[in-house]
Amino acid sequence: MMTLSYRPVARPTPTSPVLSKAQMAVVGLRRGTSLLLGGPRSGKTTAAIEAAIWELDHSDRPVLFITGSRRERFRIRAAIAGRAPLAKLNVTTFYSLALGIGQHGAEPMPTLLSAARQDSHIRQILAGQPETAWPPEFAIVRTAAIFADDLREAVVACQRAGLSPAAVEEQGIRQGRAELVSLARFYQEYLDIIALAQVVDYPELLLLACRQLADAATRQLVRPPGSLLIVDSFEDVDDLQGQVLDGLVDGLSPTIVTWDPDRGIDSFRGAALRSQATLVERWVERDGLAIT
């Protein structure tokens, strides 16, 4: 009979990367907002991770690290694990953060609208509209599944841009575009239905978080004064996410933002370069933003 023996193998100890002078400028940041500019693989996220590790090692204050996707969330947390205590670390996405804010806020937390229910509502609205609800050239495509998908994307884009149905309708009338007027009326009916169902979709969840962050007590629960906030991949931040972020940046507590403005031009998920630049300008005027 063969006997197998096992010998535990120690995992390699994570080592600290060598940082440039520019990267080191954000490590140990004590107050104010610092913007790390750079292209892909320039070391922006690496510097942000090192800043988080330094803070966790040298302070008992929590660190809030916001990133754009769950994949990046796990990667960043794994990069910090083994090099710093994780009890005070919160690596999250904007939507997960908004859910957490909703649990702290004074407003009752509504049910989050699932993608399947959202599709169902959109198709029900389309099925109940008269043929005259859309311009004649849309008659062929109105019943196609791809049209419902396009409408969902259009509504989400309006929400992310902070456009109300009235604003969309006004643009349609001013530009002589009947399809925008039709979209505005569809958009209003969509908002009415989800309000009656007492549910929120993802953009509405972010708007709810913005309202709740206006309350100082809620804001301090989410981000205690003096704690480090890190926002990675600012180029992917859209208008609504930017509003949430602006509610967390106070100009006194340390904040690190990594940004590749060139990639923002070809951004996805509705990210708006002009909105990002507006936020940066505000932080420069209000906080004396440091740009690295």
C-alpha positions in Angstrom: 0.0 0.0 0.0 1.4 3.4 -1.0 1.5 6.1 1.6 1.3 9.7 0.5 2.9 12.4 2.6 2.1 16.1 2.3 4.4 18.9 3.2 2.9 22.3 3.6 4.4 24.9 1.3 4.5 28.5 2.5 3.0 31.0 0.2 5.4 33.7 -1.0 5.2 36.9 1.1 3.9 39.8 -1.0 6.5 42.4 -1.6 6.1 46.1 -2.0 6.6 47.5 -5.5 9.2 50.2 -6.1 7.3 53.5 -6.5 8.3 56.6 -8.4 8.5 60.0 -6.7 5.1 60.9 -8.3 3.5 57.8 -6.9 5.0 58.3 -3.5 3.3 61.7 -3.3 0.0 60.1 -2.5 1.2 57.6 0.1 0.5 58.9 3.5 -1.7 61.7 2.2 -3.2 63.4 5.3 -5.8 65.8 3.9 -7.1 67.3 0.7 -7.7 65.7 -2.7 -5.0 64.3 -5.0 -5.5 63.4 -8.6 -3.2 60.8 -10.2 -3.1 61.2 -14.0 -1.7 58.6 -16.3 -2.4 56.1 -19.1 -2.8 52.4 -18.9 -0.1 50.5 -17.0 1.3 53.8 -15.7 1.1 52.6 -12.1 -1.9 54.7 -10.9 -3.8 51.9 -9.3 -0.5 50.5 -7.8 0.1 53.8 -6.1 -3.5 53.9 -4.8 -3.1 50.4 -3.4 0.1 51.3 -1.7 -1.6 54.4 -0.2 -4.4 52.1 1.2 -1.8 49.7 2.7 0.1 52.6 4.3 -3.1 54.0 5.8 -4.3 50.6 7.1 -0.8 50.0 8.7 -0.4 53.5 10.2 -3.9 54.5 11.2 -7.0 53.1 12.9 -9.3 55.0 10.4 -11.2 53.1 7.8 -10.3 53.1 4.1 -13.0 53.3 1.4 -11.8 52.1 -2.0 -14.2 52.6 -4.9 -13.6 50.8 -8.2 -15.5 50.2 -11.4 -16.2 46.4 -11.4 -16.5 43.4 -9.1 -13.5 41.9 -10.9 -11.3 44.9 -10.0 -12.8 44.9 -6.5 -11.6 41.3 -5.9 -8.2 42.0 -7.5 -7.6 45.1 -5.4 -8.6 43.4 -2.1 -6.4 40.4 -3.0 -3.4 42.8 -3.6 -3.9 44.3 -0.1 -4.5 41.0 1.7 -1.4 39.7 3.5 0.2 43.1 3.6 -2.2 45.1 5.8 -5.1 44.3 8.1 -8.4 44.1 6.2 -10.9 44.8 9.1 -11.0 48.6 8.3 -11.0 48.2 4.5 -14.0 48.5 2.3 -13.4 47.8 -1.4 -16.6 48.4 -3.3 -18.3 49.5 -6.5 -20.6 52.5 -6.8 -23.7 50.4 -6.9 -22.7 48.3 -3.8 -21.9 51.5 -2.1 -25.3 53.0 -3.0 -27.0 49.9 -1.5 -25.0 50.4 1.7 -25.9 54.1 1.8 -29.5 53.2 1.4 -29.4 51.0 4.5 -27.9 53.9 6.5 -30.3 56.6 5.3 -33.5 57.9 6.8 -35.6 57.1 3.7 -37.0 53.6 3.5 -35.0 51.4 1.2 -37.1 50.3 -1.8 -36.8 47.1 -3.6 -34.1 47.0 -6.4 -35.6 46.4 -9.8 -34.2 43.3 -11.5 -33.1 43.3 -15.1 -35.9 40.8 -15.9 -38.6 42.9 -14.3 -37.2 46.0 -16.0 -37.5 44.3 -19.4 -41.0 43.2 -18.6 -42.1 46.8 -17.7 -40.6 48.2 -20.9 -42.4 45.6 -23.1 -45.7 46.2 -21.3 -45.4 49.9 -21.8 -44.7 49.4 -25.5 -47.6 46.9 -25.9 -50.0 49.4 -24.4 -49.0 52.4 -26.5 -51.1 53.3 -29.5 -49.5 53.2 -33.0 -49.4 57.0 -33.0 -47.1 57.0 -30.0 -44.0 56.8 -32.3 -43.3 58.4 -35.7 -44.4 56.3 -38.7 -40.9 55.2 -39.5 -40.8 53.2 -36.3 -43.9 51.1 -37.1 -41.8 48.1 -38.4 -39.4 48.0 -35.4 -41.7 48.8 -32.5 -42.5 45.2 -31.9 -38.9 43.9 -32.2 -37.0 42.9 -29.1 -34.1 45.0 -30.1 -36.2 48.1 -30.0 -37.1 47.4 -26.4 -33.4 46.9 -25.6 -32.6 50.2 -27.3 -35.3 52.0 -25.3 -33.9 50.6 -22.1 -30.4 51.9 -23.0 -31.8 55.3 -24.0 -33.7 55.6 -20.6 -30.6 54.6 -18.7 -28.5 57.2 -20.7 -31.1 59.9 -19.8 -31.0 59.0 -16.1 -27.2 58.9 -16.0 -27.1 62.3 -17.7 -29.5 63.7 -15.2 -32.1 64.5 -17.9 -35.8 64.5 -16.8 -38.6 63.5 -19.3 -39.5 67.1 -19.6 -35.9 68.1 -20.5 -35.8 65.3 -23.2 -39.2 66.4 -24.6 -38.0 70.1 -24.7 -34.9 69.1 -26.7 -37.1 67.1 -29.1 -39.4 70.0 -29.7 -36.6 72.5 -30.1 -34.7 70.2 -32.5 -37.8 69.1 -34.4 -37.2 65.5 -33.6 -40.4 63.6 -33.0 -38.6 60.5 -31.8 -37.2 62.4 -28.9 -40.7 63.6 -27.9 -41.9 60.0 -28.1 -38.9 58.8 -26.0 -39.7 61.5 -23.4 -43.3 60.3 -23.0 -42.2 56.7 -22.8 -39.6 57.7 -20.2 -42.2 59.4 -18.1 -44.5 56.4 -18.2 -41.6 54.1 -17.2 -40.8 56.3 -14.2 -44.5 56.4 -13.2 -44.7 52.6 -13.3 -41.6 51.8 -11.2 -42.7 54.5 -8.7 -46.1 52.8 -8.3 -44.4 49.4 -8.0 -42.2 51.0 -5.2 -39.0 49.7 -6.8 -35.9 51.5 -8.1 -33.6 50.7 -11.0 -29.8 51.2 -10.7 -29.8 54.9 -11.8 -32.6 55.7 -9.3 -30.6 53.9 -6.6 -27.7 56.3 -7.2 -30.1 59.3 -7.0 -31.4 57.9 -3.7 -27.8 57.7 -2.4 -27.2 61.3 -3.4 -30.2 62.5 -1.5 -29.2 60.5 1.6 -25.6 61.8 1.5 -27.0 65.3 1.9 -27.6 64.3 5.5 -24.4 64.9 7.6 -25.1 61.9 9.9 -25.5 59.5 7.0 -22.4 60.9 5.3 -20.3 60.4 8.4 -21.4 56.8 8.7 -20.4 56.1 5.1 -17.2 58.1 5.3 -16.0 59.1 8.8 -14.2 62.4 8.9 -10.5 62.1 8.3 -10.7 58.7 6.7 -9.1 57.9 3.3 -11.2 57.7 0.2 -9.7 56.2 -3.0 -11.5 56.2 -6.4 -9.9 54.1 -9.1 -10.6 54.6 -12.8 -12.3 58.0 -12.6 -12.6 57.9 -16.4 -15.4 55.4 -16.1 -17.5 57.5 -13.6 -20.7 58.7 -15.1 -22.8 61.8 -14.0 -24.8 60.0 -11.3 -21.8 58.3 -9.9 -20.0 61.6 -9.9 -22.8 63.1 -7.8 -22.3 60.3 -5.2 -18.6 60.9 -5.2 -19.0 64.7 -4.8 -21.1 64.0 -1.8 -18.2 62.1 -0.2 -15.3 64.4 -1.1 -15.2 67.1 1.7 -11.9 68.8 0.8 -10.4 68.1 4.3 -10.3 64.3 4.5 -7.7 62.6 2.3 -9.0 61.6 -1.2 -7.0 59.9 -4.0 -8.5 59.8 -7.5 -6.9 57.9 -10.4 -7.8 59.2 -13.9 -6.9 58.6 -17.5 -8.7 61.5 -19.2 -7.6 60.2 -22.7 -9.5 56.9 -22.2 -12.5 58.9 -20.9 -13.1 60.0 -24.5 -13.9 56.4 -25.5 -15.6 55.7 -22.2 -18.3 53.1 -21.6 -21.3 52.8 -19.2 -22.4 56.3 -19.9 -19.3 58.0 -18.5 -19.1 61.7 -19.5 -15.7 63.4 -19.9 -17.2 66.8 -19.5 -18.8 65.9 -16.2 -15.5 64.5 -14.9 -13.7 67.7 -15.9 -16.4 69.7 -14.1 -15.9 67.8 -10.9 -12.1 68.2 -11.1 -12.5 72.0 -11.6 -14.8 72.1 -8.6 -12.3 70.2 -6.4 -9.5 72.5 -7.6 -11.4 75.6 -6.6 -12.8 74.2 -3.4 -10.0 71.9 -2.1 -6.8 73.1 -3.8 -6.6 69.8 -5.7 -3.1 68.4 -6.1 -2.5 66.8 -9.6 0.3 64.2 -9.9 
